[in-house]
Amino acid sequence: MRTSEDGDQPTRQRVARSILVNGPSTAAALAERLELTPAAVRRHLDQLLAEGAVDARDPRPVGARGRGRPAKVFALTERGRDAFDQQYDDLATEALRFLAETVGEDAVRAFAERRAAFIEERFPEVQAAHPEASPAQVLAMVFSEEGYAAAVRELPVVGEQLCQQHCPVSHVAHEFPQLCEAETEAIGRVLGTHVQRLATIAHGDGVCTTCIPDAGTVSSREKKEQVTS
């Protein structure tokens, strides 16, 4: 059964998208732009306000202020922008499904590797600009530039952990773990050592964590392997 709320959703998305594209807007401007009645626009804005998708702000003063209270302008909140990010995630997932079905899993893997190429491309440049930083800290800078909100946590004896508080592709990576695998392999290549991803946001963990052993730990392990082999 289709409710009136379901029927309103496409128009409400048009209102939100118009704010996304054109910036903070008054109800009157939205009504004119979308060819809707002012009452209809205000009804959708009220719902978007209740959902936390937009907030109402006083307009910036420009020139002499006339009589009366200036109309509020409505701007998207971070939550409102996230809704559009989710739509892009859905589109990316559908595109990868199509690629897997029509070309094959190797094509998905090749795409994942190409996407992770930013790690190896940016690492030398960032490392040269920050010679005081450890390799893990350089990686955190590289990932943060790509929207991962990454940081480094030092671990006693073992080494360091690269922690990504946000993953811009987590929804897609939930279905296509090749994205995570390609990133992990690229990290190992730029560091010249084996690294292990302990947790991922894509699989329900609160943060993506990658264990990066220090040079001493790696050397000790390699010596032990040589003795036992």
C-alpha positions as CSV (number, residue, x, y, z in Angstrom):
1,M,0.0,0.0,0.0
2,R,1.4,3.4,-1.0
3,T,1.0,6.1,1.6
4,S,0.9,9.8,1.1
5,E,4.3,10.0,2.8
6,D,5.8,7.6,0.1
7,G,4.3,9.9,-2.6
8,D,5.9,13.0,-1.1
9,Q,9.4,11.5,-1.0
10,P,10.4,12.2,-4.6
11,T,9.3,15.8,-4.3
12,R,11.1,16.1,-0.9
13,Q,14.3,14.8,-2.6
14,R,13.9,17.4,-5.3
15,V,13.7,20.1,-2.7
16,A,16.8,18.8,-0.9
17,R,18.7,18.4,-4.2
18,S,17.9,21.9,-5.2
19,I,19.4,23.2,-2.0
20,L,22.5,20.9,-2.6
21,V,23.0,22.3,-6.1
22,N,22.1,25.9,-5.6
23,G,23.1,26.5,-2.0
24,P,21.1,27.8,1.0
25,S,17.7,29.0,-0.3
26,T,14.5,30.6,0.9
27,A,11.2,28.8,0.6
28,A,10.1,31.3,-2.0
29,A,13.1,30.7,-4.1
30,L,12.6,26.9,-3.9
31,A,9.0,27.3,-4.9
32,E,9.8,29.3,-7.9
33,R,12.8,27.1,-8.9
34,L,10.8,23.8,-8.6
35,E,7.4,25.3,-9.8
36,L,5.7,24.3,-6.5
37,T,3.4,26.3,-4.3
38,P,5.0,28.0,-1.3
39,A,2.7,25.9,1.0
40,A,4.0,22.7,-0.5
41,V,7.6,23.7,-0.2
42,R,7.1,24.7,3.4
43,R,5.5,21.3,4.2
44,H,8.5,19.5,2.7
45,L,11.0,21.8,4.5
46,D,9.2,21.2,7.8
47,Q,9.7,17.4,7.3
48,L,13.3,17.9,6.3
49,L,13.9,20.0,9.4
50,A,12.3,17.3,11.6
51,E,14.6,14.7,10.0
52,G,17.6,16.9,10.7
53,A,18.4,17.0,6.9
54,V,18.2,20.9,6.8
55,D,18.5,23.7,9.2
56,A,17.0,27.2,9.0
57,R,19.4,30.2,9.1
58,D,19.1,34.0,9.1
59,P,20.3,35.3,5.7
60,R,23.5,37.3,5.5
61,P,22.8,41.0,5.4
62,V,23.3,42.5,2.0
63,G,23.0,46.3,1.7
64,A,20.3,48.3,3.5
65,R,17.8,46.1,5.4
66,G,14.2,46.8,4.5
67,R,11.1,46.6,6.7
68,G,10.0,43.3,8.1
69,R,11.8,40.2,9.2
70,P,14.0,38.7,6.4
71,A,13.0,35.2,5.2
72,K,14.9,32.3,6.6
73,V,17.3,30.4,4.3
74,F,17.4,26.6,4.4
75,A,20.7,24.8,4.2
76,L,21.6,21.1,4.1
77,T,23.1,19.7,7.3
78,E,25.8,17.0,7.3
79,R,23.1,14.4,7.7
80,G,21.3,15.8,4.7
81,R,24.5,15.5,2.6
82,D,25.0,12.0,3.8
83,A,21.7,11.0,2.3
84,F,23.0,11.9,-1.2
85,D,26.3,10.1,-0.5
86,Q,24.2,7.0,0.2
87,Q,22.6,7.4,-3.2
88,Y,26.0,7.6,-4.9
89,D,27.0,4.4,-3.0
90,D,23.9,2.6,-4.3
91,L,24.8,3.7,-7.8
92,A,28.5,2.5,-7.4
93,T,27.3,-0.8,-6.0
94,E,24.9,-1.3,-9.0
95,A,27.8,-0.4,-11.4
96,L,30.1,-3.0,-9.8
97,R,27.4,-5.7,-9.9
98,F,26.9,-5.0,-13.6
99,L,30.7,-5.2,-14.1
100,A,30.9,-8.5,-12.2
101,E,28.0,-10.0,-14.1
102,T,28.9,-8.9,-17.6
103,V,32.7,-8.9,-17.5
104,G,33.6,-11.0,-14.5
105,E,35.2,-10.8,-11.0
106,D,38.6,-10.1,-12.5
107,A,37.3,-6.8,-13.8
108,V,36.0,-5.8,-10.3
109,R,39.4,-6.7,-8.9
110,A,41.2,-4.5,-11.5
111,F,38.9,-1.7,-10.6
112,A,39.6,-2.0,-6.9
113,E,43.4,-2.0,-7.7
114,R,43.1,1.1,-9.8
115,R,41.1,2.9,-7.1
116,A,43.7,2.0,-4.5
117,A,46.5,3.4,-6.7
118,F,46.3,6.7,-4.8
119,I,48.1,5.1,-1.9
120,E,51.3,4.3,-4.0
121,E,51.0,7.5,-6.0
122,R,50.7,9.9,-3.0
123,F,52.9,8.1,-0.5
124,P,56.4,9.2,-1.8
125,E,55.2,12.8,-2.2
126,V,53.8,13.1,1.2
127,Q,56.7,11.3,2.8
128,A,59.1,13.8,1.1
129,A,57.1,16.7,2.5
130,H,57.1,15.3,6.0
131,P,60.4,13.6,6.6
132,E,59.8,13.6,10.4
133,A,56.8,11.4,10.1
134,S,56.8,7.6,10.4
135,P,55.7,5.6,7.4
136,A,52.4,4.9,9.2
137,Q,51.9,8.6,9.9
138,V,52.5,9.3,6.2
139,L,49.9,6.7,5.3
140,A,47.4,8.4,7.7
141,M,48.0,11.7,5.9
142,V,47.4,10.1,2.5
143,F,44.2,8.4,3.6
144,S,42.9,11.5,5.4
145,E,43.4,13.5,2.1
146,E,41.0,10.9,0.6
147,G,38.3,11.4,3.3
148,Y,39.2,8.4,5.6
149,A,39.9,10.5,8.8
150,A,42.9,8.3,9.5
151,A,45.3,8.4,12.5
152,V,48.0,6.3,14.0
153,R,48.0,4.4,17.3
154,E,51.3,3.2,18.7
155,L,51.3,-0.3,20.1
156,P,53.8,-1.7,22.6
157,V,56.3,-4.1,21.0
158,V,54.2,-4.9,18.0
159,G,54.4,-1.6,16.1
160,E,51.6,0.7,15.0
161,Q,48.0,0.6,14.0
162,L,46.6,2.7,11.1
163,C,43.1,3.6,12.2
164,Q,40.5,4.9,9.8
165,Q,37.5,6.5,11.6
166,H,35.6,6.9,8.4
167,C,35.5,5.0,5.1
168,P,34.0,6.8,2.1
169,V,33.4,3.5,0.3
170,S,32.2,1.3,3.3
171,H,28.7,0.7,1.9
172,V,30.1,-0.5,-1.4
173,A,33.0,-2.5,0.2
174,H,30.4,-4.4,2.3
175,E,29.4,-6.2,-0.9
176,F,32.7,-5.9,-2.7
177,P,35.6,-6.6,-0.2
178,Q,38.0,-6.4,-3.1
179,L,38.1,-2.7,-2.4
180,C,39.5,-3.3,1.1
181,E,41.8,-6.1,-0.1
182,A,43.4,-3.8,-2.7
183,E,44.0,-1.1,-0.2
184,T,45.7,-3.5,2.2
185,E,47.9,-4.9,-0.5
186,A,48.9,-1.4,-1.6
187,I,49.8,-0.5,2.0
188,G,52.0,-3.5,2.2
189,R,53.8,-2.6,-1.0
190,V,54.6,1.0,0.0
191,L,55.9,-0.2,3.3
192,G,57.7,-3.2,1.9
193,T,56.3,-5.5,4.5
194,H,53.3,-7.7,5.3
195,V,50.5,-5.8,7.0
196,Q,47.3,-7.2,8.4
197,R,43.9,-5.6,8.5
198,L,42.2,-6.4,11.8
199,A,38.8,-4.7,11.3
200,T,36.8,-2.9,8.7
201,I,33.8,-0.5,8.9
202,A,32.5,-2.3,5.9
203,H,32.0,-5.4,8.0
204,G,30.4,-3.7,10.9
205,D,33.4,-2.6,13.0
206,G,33.5,0.9,14.4
207,V,36.8,1.7,12.7
208,C,39.1,0.2,10.1
209,T,42.4,-0.9,11.7
210,T,45.5,-2.2,10.0
211,C,48.4,-3.6,12.0
212,I,51.8,-2.3,10.8
213,P,54.7,-4.1,12.5
214,D,57.9,-2.1,13.3
215,A,61.1,-2.9,11.5
216,G,62.5,-4.8,14.5
217,T,59.5,-7.1,14.7
218,V,59.7,-7.8,11.0
219,S,63.5,-8.6,11.2
220,S,63.0,-10.9,14.1
221,R,60.2,-12.8,12.4
222,E,62.2,-13.2,9.2
223,K,65.2,-14.5,11.1
224,K,63.0,-17.0,12.9
225,E,61.5,-18.1,9.6
226,Q,65.0,-18.6,8.1
227,V,66.1,-20.7,11.1
228,T,63.0,-23.0,10.9
229,S,63.1,-23.4,7.1
